Amino acid sequence: MKLIMLGAPGAGKGTQAKMIAKKYQIPHISTGDIFRANIKSQTELGMKAKSFMDQGMLVPDEITIGMLMDRIKEPDCAGGYVLDGFPRTIPQAESLTKALSDMGTAVDYAVNVDVPDDNIIGRMSGRRACLNCGATYHVAFNPPKTENVCNICGQNLVLREDDKPETVKKRLDVYHQQTQPLIDYYKKAGVLVEVDGTQNMEDVFKSIVKVLGAE
């Protein structure tokens, strides 16, 4: 089962990707993990990627696709995989489709975890983090025992820059410009599955499994 996870930042697609990978016993592949693994192993593609990253530049799509295809060719991907965080743009999706086609394979499903922007801004702006021990909380869904104080180490909690409403809004604007068209792309390809991401985490997962089949 070869899956792509789609959804806005904060929609919870990463969490769902991990749950799907565990249930179906297939690898959860994130581009961040691939970059780190290639750079650590000092592969040719990893070193090329690092040279761009060190200059604060985006890694060209062909390098990212090259590393991704190397990962997909590994034995543990024989039964499928869950791609999380790639593709992000139409050119990336087209390159991925071609690379998979050259291998004689294709994506089975593109799962879109759909959450309205207002919900995402509310979710993310409610997050609180402890910079001392790394614990995370949410003012509505997982509040600390004492307001703004970490349960574990007693330090004050903060609202991280990434979680501030204005920052989240900017990230959502970029998502809608670049990544939203992927939904139409995979819909035309006949592999798009849309699930209501406003449900609780377990219900979102059940909705995905219902579509994929519970084998």
C-alpha positions as CSV (number, residue, x, y, z in Angstrom):
1,M,0.0,0.0,0.0
2,K,1.7,3.2,-1.2
3,L,0.3,6.3,0.3
4,I,0.9,10.1,0.3
5,M,-0.3,12.2,3.2
6,L,-1.7,15.7,2.4
7,G,-2.9,18.4,4.7
8,A,-2.1,21.9,5.9
9,P,0.5,22.5,8.7
10,G,-1.1,21.5,12.0
11,A,-3.8,19.3,10.4
12,G,-2.3,16.3,12.1
13,K,-1.2,14.4,9.0
14,G,2.2,13.4,10.5
15,T,0.4,11.8,13.5
16,Q,-1.9,9.9,11.2
17,A,1.0,8.8,9.0
18,K,2.7,7.2,11.9
19,M,-0.5,5.5,13.0
20,I,-1.1,4.1,9.5
21,A,2.6,2.9,9.2
22,K,2.2,1.1,12.5
23,K,-1.1,-0.6,11.6
24,Y,-0.1,-1.7,8.1
25,Q,3.5,-2.5,9.0
26,I,4.9,-0.2,6.3
27,P,7.6,2.5,6.7
28,H,6.7,6.1,7.5
29,I,9.0,8.1,5.2
30,S,9.4,11.9,5.9
31,T,11.7,14.0,3.8
32,G,13.4,15.3,6.9
33,D,14.4,11.8,8.0
34,I,15.7,11.1,4.5
35,F,17.8,14.3,4.4
36,R,19.3,13.5,7.9
37,A,20.1,9.9,7.0
38,N,21.8,10.8,3.7
39,I,23.8,13.6,5.3
40,K,24.8,11.3,8.2
41,S,25.9,8.5,5.8
42,Q,27.6,11.1,3.6
43,T,26.0,9.8,0.4
44,E,26.6,11.6,-2.8
45,L,23.1,13.0,-2.9
46,G,23.3,13.8,0.8
47,M,26.5,15.9,0.4
48,K,24.9,17.7,-2.6
49,A,21.8,18.5,-0.4
50,K,24.0,19.7,2.4
51,S,25.9,22.1,0.2
52,F,22.6,23.8,-0.6
53,M,21.3,23.7,2.9
54,D,24.6,25.2,4.3
55,Q,24.0,28.2,2.0
56,G,20.4,28.6,3.3
57,M,19.1,27.5,-0.1
58,L,16.3,25.1,-1.0
59,V,17.5,21.7,-2.1
60,P,16.6,21.2,-5.8
61,D,13.7,18.8,-6.5
62,E,15.9,16.3,-8.5
63,I,18.1,15.7,-5.4
64,T,15.2,15.3,-3.1
65,I,13.5,12.9,-5.6
66,G,16.8,11.0,-6.0
67,M,17.1,10.4,-2.3
68,L,13.4,9.5,-2.0
69,M,13.6,6.9,-4.8
70,D,16.7,5.4,-3.2
71,R,14.7,5.0,0.0
72,I,11.6,3.5,-1.8
73,K,13.9,0.9,-3.4
74,E,15.0,-0.4,0.0
75,P,13.6,-3.9,0.9
76,D,11.3,-2.7,3.8
77,C,9.3,-0.7,1.2
78,A,8.4,-3.7,-0.8
79,G,4.9,-3.9,0.8
80,G,4.3,-0.2,0.6
81,Y,5.1,3.1,2.5
82,V,3.6,6.3,3.8
83,L,5.1,9.5,2.3
84,D,4.8,12.5,4.7
85,G,5.9,16.0,3.7
86,F,6.5,15.2,0.0
87,P,5.4,16.2,-2.6
88,R,4.6,19.8,-1.7
89,T,4.2,21.3,-5.2
90,I,2.9,20.2,-8.6
91,P,6.3,19.9,-10.2
92,Q,7.4,17.6,-7.3
93,A,4.2,15.5,-7.7
94,E,4.8,15.2,-11.5
95,S,8.4,14.2,-10.9
96,L,7.4,11.6,-8.3
97,T,4.7,10.2,-10.7
98,K,7.2,9.8,-13.5
99,A,9.9,8.3,-11.2
100,L,7.4,5.7,-9.8
101,S,6.1,5.0,-13.4
102,D,9.7,4.3,-14.5
103,M,9.8,1.7,-11.7
104,G,6.5,0.2,-12.9
105,T,4.6,1.4,-9.9
106,A,2.3,4.2,-8.7
107,V,0.7,5.7,-5.6
108,D,-2.4,3.9,-4.4
109,Y,-3.9,6.7,-2.3
110,A,-3.3,10.4,-1.5
111,V,-5.0,11.0,1.8
112,N,-6.0,14.6,2.5
113,V,-6.6,15.4,6.2
114,D,-8.9,18.3,5.7
115,V,-9.1,21.0,8.5
116,P,-10.4,24.6,8.1
117,D,-7.8,27.3,8.6
118,D,-9.6,28.7,11.7
119,N,-9.4,25.3,13.4
120,I,-5.7,25.0,12.7
121,I,-4.9,28.5,14.0
122,G,-6.9,27.7,17.2
123,R,-5.1,24.4,17.6
124,M,-1.6,25.7,17.1
125,S,-2.0,29.0,19.0
126,G,-3.1,26.9,22.0
127,R,0.1,25.0,22.1
128,R,2.5,25.7,25.0
129,A,6.1,24.4,25.2
130,C,8.6,24.0,28.0
131,L,12.0,25.1,26.6
132,N,13.8,23.5,29.5
133,C,12.7,19.8,29.2
134,G,10.8,19.8,25.9
135,A,7.4,18.9,27.2
136,T,4.4,20.2,25.2
137,Y,0.9,21.1,26.3
138,H,-2.3,22.6,24.9
139,V,-4.4,25.1,26.8
140,A,-7.7,23.3,25.8
141,F,-6.8,19.7,25.0
142,N,-3.8,18.9,27.3
143,P,-3.4,21.7,29.8
144,P,-0.7,21.7,32.5
145,K,-1.9,21.1,36.1
146,T,-0.9,24.7,36.9
147,E,-1.4,27.4,34.3
148,N,1.7,28.1,32.2
149,V,3.9,25.8,34.4
150,C,5.4,22.6,33.2
151,N,4.2,19.5,35.1
152,I,7.6,17.8,34.7
153,C,10.2,20.4,35.6
154,G,8.2,23.4,37.0
155,Q,9.6,25.9,34.4
156,N,7.4,28.5,32.7
157,L,5.7,27.5,29.5
158,V,5.9,29.6,26.3
159,L,4.0,30.1,23.1
160,R,6.6,29.4,20.4
161,E,7.1,31.8,17.5
162,D,6.0,29.0,15.1
163,D,2.7,28.6,16.9
164,K,1.7,32.3,17.1
165,P,-1.5,33.1,15.1
166,E,0.3,35.5,12.6
167,T,3.0,32.9,11.9
168,V,0.5,30.1,11.4
169,K,-1.5,32.3,9.1
170,K,1.6,32.9,6.9
171,R,2.4,29.2,6.7
172,L,-1.2,28.5,5.7
173,D,-1.1,31.1,3.0
174,V,2.0,29.4,1.5
175,Y,0.3,26.0,1.8
176,H,-2.7,27.2,-0.1
177,Q,-0.6,28.7,-2.9
178,Q,1.8,25.8,-3.3
179,T,0.3,22.7,-1.9
180,Q,-3.5,23.0,-2.2
181,P,-3.2,22.4,-6.0
182,L,-1.9,18.9,-5.2
183,I,-5.5,18.0,-4.0
184,D,-6.8,18.7,-7.5
185,Y,-3.8,16.9,-9.1
186,Y,-4.5,13.6,-7.2
187,K,-8.2,14.0,-7.6
188,K,-7.7,14.0,-11.3
189,A,-5.5,10.9,-11.0
190,G,-8.4,9.2,-9.2
191,V,-6.5,8.4,-6.0
192,L,-7.6,11.2,-3.6
193,V,-9.2,10.3,-0.3
194,E,-10.5,13.1,1.9
195,V,-11.1,12.8,5.6
196,D,-12.6,15.2,8.1
197,G,-9.6,16.2,10.2
198,T,-11.7,18.2,12.7
199,Q,-12.7,14.9,14.4
200,N,-10.6,13.6,17.3
201,M,-7.4,11.8,16.4
202,E,-8.8,8.2,16.8
203,D,-11.9,9.0,14.7
204,V,-9.7,10.5,11.9
205,F,-7.7,7.3,11.9
206,K,-10.8,5.2,11.8
207,S,-12.1,7.2,8.8
208,I,-8.7,6.6,6.9
209,V,-8.7,2.9,7.8
210,K,-12.3,2.5,6.6
211,V,-11.2,3.7,3.1
212,L,-7.9,1.8,3.0
213,G,-9.4,-1.4,4.3
214,A,-8.7,-3.0,7.6
215,E,-6.5,-5.9,6.6
